[in-house]
Amino acid sequence: MQATTIPAFNARKNLGELLERVYYQSQQFQITRKDKPMARLIGEPFMQAIDELIESDPALADTLALMLNKEALETINQGREEYQKGEAIPIEEALK
């Protein structure tokens, strides 16, 4: 589902209405400040579904944790770039 973008000022001003739309109409809002995405407003049923997915699949929880870790992502991306350039070394050599 596509989120509707809304500035933080408007979100504050219309929070009650947004909460109603998020919960009863399953709408989502991306809240921005100076055109920078800062947060999402989603309904509790949507968040409960995400929580259940994470609990039922530990690998998914690990993937999400990595995606939220900027340092880990940079290391992974650096490794991908090295591999694509042919600069990767076999794991056996790295473990020596």
C-alpha angles and dihedrals in degrees: 000000000000116000121227111235115231131173116246091243091058092044091055092046094049103030096129093053092045091052090053092050093046095050104035101030098032091234122156129211130201108210116212136190116199088349091302115123106241107164147349127235110211134164124262093244089057092049092047089054090052091048091051091050091051093047093049095048116042090184089060090052089052091049092051091049090053092047090054093049107086094193092052091047091051090051092048092048091048089053091050091051092049090049092050090050090051092247096121121114126215115267091239090060093047092052094055 
